[in-house]
Amino acid sequence: MNKSILVTGGAGYIGSHVCKALADKGYRPITFDNLSKGHEWAVQWGPLVKGDIHNTDVLMSAFQEYQPVSVMHFAASIEVGESVADPASYYYNNVSGSLNLVRCMLAAGIDKLVFSSTAATYGIPQSKYIDETHPQQPINPYGMSKLMVERIITDCGHANGLQHIFLRYFNACGADAENTIGESHSPESHLIPIIMQAAGGQRDKLFIFGDDYGTPDGTCLRDYIHVTDLASAHILALEALLNGAGSNVFNLGNGKGYSVLEILNAAEAVTGKKIPREIHDRREGDPPILVASSEKAKKTLGWKPKKNLEDILSSAWRWHCKQNGITQQ
């Protein structure tokens, strides 16, 4: 059996970790990436096809050459604040690009898709733990763009037999145990790598956006999930589809919320550094609390996250030190 999997956005943070997990399981990941945000150095476990998901000719050529049995779709713009400031680019990149990918898949006869979705499709939580039945009412264009793509894929599933699994992540973080790949955005906008930059002296201080939320310490609560735990869920989802499971959707999170201040204090303990911080106003589009219920993924896929907060922070710090030539004490 051909075990090639086309991975759009495979040169990015989560996509590259999934490519590594695919290779570890005997699959051949084919990275399809325009390298606008991804990194060529992160493509280590299979060939790279340089291309944009809007480019029908390059997509169809890749499908013809590699004959993938499934697609795993990560290619997207992902910054909430940027989506509020420039919604048109998010609808173009995420919605239009995904629509073209789906049309090309159908034309090529590829009927299995694992889609990287997000907890941002839920909007403001209506319960302490968000499960897959929670209403989807995004409060920013990023979340709305991902919800639109879910709808496109669902409709094509009904009409064209496209079997799919949506994986709605909470906050992905950390780096792989071998320290070969990790988080590297430019500019960086994710909390944990920003904290590591402040700890390592690459940035003056951490800006905390809002300390007046209705949470125990006033800062946002989020569910942080190690990227290798996310990657393992993608393998389980892929194999469920390949083994004939029907379409489905799963939340991926640890089921525990940590505030910005809790993460900051834990990072100081892991790094041994005092991390300067400064309070700023809330950012538009940020819900106060996002915590997952991942019971469905555990029950249906047999998935179980293995990494705790200390694992996340220590792996992120090791990666940051490697990238910046910092000698760990």
N, C-alpha and C positions, 0 to 999 in steps of 0.2 A: 504493500500500500504506500502510495505517495504521502509523505508526512510533512509536506511543505505548508507553512502557514504564512500568509501575507499579513504583516504587521504595519499598519499605517501609523506614523508617528513613532516608529520603533527606535529612533535615535534620541528620543526624549527621555525624561526621567523615569516615568512608570513604564513606558514602552520598552526601554532597554532592559529593565529588570525582568519584564515578562519574557523578552527574547532569551535572556540567560536561563530562565526557568524552563522555557520550551526546549532549549538545547539540552538541558540536564535530563529532560524526559524523553529525549530521542527524536524530537521534532526538528525540522529545519526552518528557522525563522527567516523570512524574506522581509527585510526592513524597507518600507516605502516611505520616504521622508524628503521634504524639500529643504531641510536643514536651516529653515528660518529661525527655529528655536532649538532644534536638536543639535547633537554634536557627532561628528563623524567618528571621534574616538570611542563613542559609546556603542558603536556597531562592531561587535566582536564575535558574534556567534552565527553568522550567516551573511549572505550577500546584501549589499545596499543598492537599492534602485532610487536614484535621485529623481524625484518628481513630485508634483503637486496633485492633490486629489481632485482638483478641478480639471486636470488634463486627461481627457478621455483616452487619447492615443497612448500615452505612457502607461496608464492603468491597464488598458486592454493588452498592451504588449507584455507587461509583467505577468498578467494572468495567463497569457498564452505560453510564455517561456517557462514559468514555474509550476503551472497547473495546481495552485493551492487548493487544499480541501476545505479551507475555511479562511475567513478574514477576521482579524482582531483590530478594532478601529479605535486608535488613540488620538489621531491627528486633530487638533483643535486649538483655538485660542482659549485661555483658561483663567484670565485675571478678572475678578469681579469688578474692581474699581475701573479698570480700563474699559470693560463692557458698558459701564454706566456712562463713561465719557465718550465712547465711540461705538454705539450699538450697531451701526451699519456694518462695520467690519466684522463684528461677531456673527451677525446673521449671514454674511457672505461666507466667511471662513467655515463656520460650524454647520450651518444649515445647508447652504448651497453646495458646499464641498461634500458633505455627507450624502446629499441627494444624488450627486453625480457618482459617488462611489457605489451606492446601492444600485443605480441604473446599470453601471458597468458590471457589477456582480451578477445581476439578473441576465444581462446579455451574454455573459461568459458561462452561465449555468452553475454559478457558485451559490449555494443555498444555505450556508451556515455563517453566522456573524455573532461575534462577541463584541458588545459595544460598551466603551468606557463612558458611563454617565456620571451623575453627581448628586450628592445630597442637596445641592442648590436648587434642584427641581421642586423641592418640598416647600420652600419659603419659610415663613414663621412657624415654628413647631406648635402643634395644638395638643401635644402630650409630651410627657417627660422623655420617652423613648420613641423614636420615629421608626415605624415599620413600613413595609412596602405598600400597605393599604392607606397610608397617610395621604390626605389630599395634596395634589401637586399644584401649588400656587406660587411660582417663582417671584421674587421681589427684585430681580436684576436681569439684565439682558443675557448674561452668561447662562444662568439657570434656565431662562426661557428658551434659549437656543438649543440647549441639550434636550429639553422637553419636546421641542418641535421635532428634533431628530428621532426621539423615541416614537413619536406619533407616525412619522414617515415610515420607519422600520416596521412598526406594528401593522400599519395598513398594507405594506408590501408583503408582510407575513400572511395576512388574510387573503390577499388577492393573488400572490405569486408563490406562496409556499416558502418564503424566506424564514428559515428557522433562526431564532435569535435569543440571546440572553443579554439583558441589561445589567450592568454592575454599577450600582450607585455608591460611589465612595464618599467617605467623610474626609478627614485630613491625612493624606499620604505623607510619610516622612521617613527619615532614616536612610541607611545605605546598606549595600550587601556585605555579608560577613567577610568576604575576601578583600573588600575595600577597592574593588576594581572600577566600580561605577557608583554614582551618587547624584545628589541634587545639585544642579548647576544652571541657574537661570540668570539672564542679564537683561534688565536689572533684576535683582532678586526681590521677590515680594512675599515669600512664604515665611511664616513666623520662625520656625526652628532654624533654618539656615541664616536668617537675619540675626537671630540671637547668637549663633556661632560666630558670625562676623563681628558682632559687638564684643564677644568674649575674646576673640583673637586679635582685636585691634584694627580690623579692616573697616570698621565703621565706628563713629564716635559714640553712638548710643542707640538704644532701642526706643522707637516711638510706640507708645501704647495708645491705640485709638479708642478712647472711651473708657472711663472708670465709673460710669454712672448707670450701667445696665442693672437690671433686677436680678443679679447673681450674687452669691455670697460675698465676693470681694469687689464687685462692680465691673469686672472685666469679662469679656466674652468667654463663654464655655464652648469648647470644641472636643470632638472625638478624634483622637490621633491613632492612626493605624500604620504599622511598619510596612514599608514598600514590599518587602519579601513575603509578608503575609498576604498582601494584595495579589502579588504575582501567583502565589499558590492557588488562590481562589480562581484566577483566570484559567489556570490549567484544568482545574476541576470543572469549570463551566464549559470549556472547550471540549473536554472528554465526554461530558454529559451530552452535548450536541452530537458529537461524532458517534456516540452509542445510541442515538435515536431518541433522546429526551426531547420533549416539546419545548416551545419557547417559554421563557420565564424571566423573572427579575429578582435581583437580590441586593440588599444593602450590605456594605462591607465596612465594619467599624469594630472598635473594641468594646463598645457598650458602656464606656465610662467617659465622663466629661472632665476636662481639665481647663481651668481658667488660664488666661495669659500670664497672670502673676504666678500661678502654680508651676507652669512650664518654666518661667524665668528662674524661679527659686531652685527648681530641680536641675536646671542647666548649670547654675552656679555650683551646685554640689558636684555635678559630673565633671565640669571643666576645672574646678578649683579657681575660677576667676570671678571677680566682682563685675557685674554687668550693669553699666549705667543705663538709666531709662528716663523717659520724659513722657508725661501724659499729654495727649492731644484730643481734639474733638472726635466724636464718632465718625466713621466713614459711612457714606451713603451705601445702602445695599447689604449691610452686615446684620444678620439676625443675631440676637443675644445668645441663643443656645442652639447647638446642633449636636445631638447624641443619637447614635444608631441603636436600633434593635437588629441584630444580625442572626436571630434565632432561625430564620428560614434557611439561610445559607448553611448554617451548622447542621440543620436537620436534613435538608434536601441534598446538599452537595457533600456533606461530611467534612466541611471546612471548620478549622479551628485556629484562630490567631494564636501565635506562640510567643510573640515579642511584647514586653511590657514597656512602660515609659522610659525606664533606665536604659533598656536595650536600644530604644529609638534614639535617645539623646547621646549615648556613648558612641553609637555607630555614626551618627551625624557629626560628632566632634572629631572622630578619627578621620573621616572623609575630609572635613574642613581642614584639618591639620595637614593632611597629605597634599591637598590642592594649594595650600598657601605656604608650604615649607616650614610649618610650625613644629617644633620638637615638643612632644607631649612629656609632661613631667611624670 
